Amino acid sequence: MAKCTSCGNESGEVIKFNCPRCNKKLMQRCDKCRSLSIEYKCPCGFEGP
């Protein structure tokens, strides 16, 4: 199970992608957070919906 970057909940179904700014930090977002456009934040400072 992976942990959602936005809500912190563990989910079996997450989308994984690299940060658009630093391209280093792996982001993981659950379907609920993606559908509700919940914000996420990378340690580099990038914030996205």
Backbone bond lengths (Angstrom), bond angles and torsions (degrees), N, CA, C in turn:
res aa  C-N    CA-C-N  psi(-1)  N-CA   C-N-CA  omega(-1)  CA-C   N-CA-C  phi
1 M - - - 1.452 - - 1.531 110.03 -
2 A 1.301 114.84 142.15 1.460 121.09 -179.57 1.532 109.66 -107.64
3 K 1.322 115.62 154.93 1.462 121.73 -178.49 1.531 109.47 -100.74
4 C 1.334 116.43 128.58 1.460 121.93 -179.76 1.529 109.58 -69.61
5 T 1.326 116.93 132.86 1.461 122.70 179.53 1.528 110.99 -66.71
6 S 1.325 118.05 -31.85 1.457 121.88 -176.76 1.525 112.89 -79.79
7 C 1.337 117.07 -54.82 1.469 120.28 -173.69 1.522 113.84 -101.33
8 G 1.327 116.98 -18.24 1.460 120.30 178.85 1.514 114.45 84.30
9 N 1.314 117.94 -2.94 1.459 121.11 179.24 1.523 110.65 -76.94
10 E 1.315 115.58 148.39 1.450 120.14 176.66 1.514 108.86 -85.91
11 S 1.309 115.62 135.84 1.460 121.49 -177.65 1.514 109.16 -144.48
12 G 1.305 116.13 147.27 1.455 120.89 176.62 1.516 112.13 -79.38
13 E 1.333 115.78 -19.53 1.456 120.39 -177.72 1.522 109.94 -118.60
14 V 1.311 116.25 98.57 1.460 121.99 176.35 1.520 108.85 -129.57
15 I 1.317 115.40 153.43 1.458 121.84 173.25 1.523 106.23 -95.81
16 K 1.324 117.05 130.16 1.457 121.49 -179.21 1.522 109.55 -109.56
17 F 1.342 115.95 134.48 1.456 120.92 178.41 1.515 109.42 -156.11
18 N 1.325 116.63 159.53 1.461 121.64 177.48 1.519 109.50 -85.54
19 C 1.315 116.41 154.44 1.455 122.29 177.62 1.528 109.58 -57.87
20 P 1.345 118.28 131.98 1.465 120.56 179.43 1.530 113.43 -63.66
21 R 1.331 117.92 -24.61 1.461 119.89 -178.31 1.528 112.10 -89.10
22 C 1.323 117.60 -57.95 1.470 120.26 -174.04 1.527 112.79 -92.79
23 N 1.334 117.28 -17.39 1.455 123.68 178.50 1.523 113.37 58.84
24 K 1.318 117.29 17.00 1.463 120.15 -177.51 1.524 112.33 -112.70
25 K 1.311 118.01 -43.88 1.455 121.56 -176.78 1.518 110.34 -76.65
26 L 1.322 116.88 128.39 1.451 121.61 177.77 1.521 109.30 -82.43
27 M 1.319 116.53 119.67 1.454 122.74 177.07 1.516 108.73 -96.11
28 Q 1.314 116.54 146.46 1.458 122.00 177.75 1.519 107.01 -136.41
29 R 1.319 116.86 124.85 1.460 120.01 -178.17 1.517 110.54 -129.66
30 C 1.340 116.07 136.24 1.458 121.22 178.74 1.532 109.50 -79.22
31 D 1.323 115.84 163.94 1.464 121.25 -178.96 1.520 112.11 -60.28
32 K 1.327 116.92 -38.43 1.473 120.67 -178.41 1.529 110.59 -62.70
33 C 1.324 117.83 -48.67 1.463 121.01 -179.30 1.520 111.75 -65.67
34 R 1.314 117.08 -36.65 1.463 119.89 177.74 1.523 110.57 -66.95
35 S 1.321 117.96 -43.52 1.464 120.46 -177.78 1.526 111.87 -69.08
36 L 1.336 117.97 -29.86 1.464 121.90 179.08 1.530 112.47 -92.96
37 S 1.330 117.02 0.47 1.478 123.08 -178.80 1.532 112.38 55.27
38 I 1.338 115.59 43.26 1.457 121.46 176.90 1.531 108.42 -70.50
39 E 1.324 117.14 135.57 1.461 121.17 -177.31 1.531 112.11 -68.43
40 Y 1.307 114.41 153.68 1.460 122.35 172.98 1.516 107.18 -133.74
41 K 1.325 116.37 158.46 1.464 120.34 -178.53 1.522 109.58 -137.78
42 C 1.329 115.55 132.81 1.449 122.93 176.01 1.530 109.05 -91.38
43 P 1.315 118.54 150.10 1.475 119.93 175.69 1.526 114.10 -56.87
44 C 1.346 117.65 -21.60 1.471 120.22 179.00 1.533 111.49 -74.76
45 G 1.355 116.69 -11.25 1.451 120.89 178.51 1.516 114.41 109.58
46 F 1.335 117.56 -11.92 1.461 120.68 179.86 1.521 109.77 -68.03
47 E 1.331 117.06 135.14 1.462 122.90 174.90 1.507 108.90 -123.37
48 G 1.303 115.73 137.62 1.455 119.57 -179.30 1.520 112.03 -142.79
49 P 1.329 115.55 161.40 1.464 120.25 176.95 1.518 111.69 -85.03
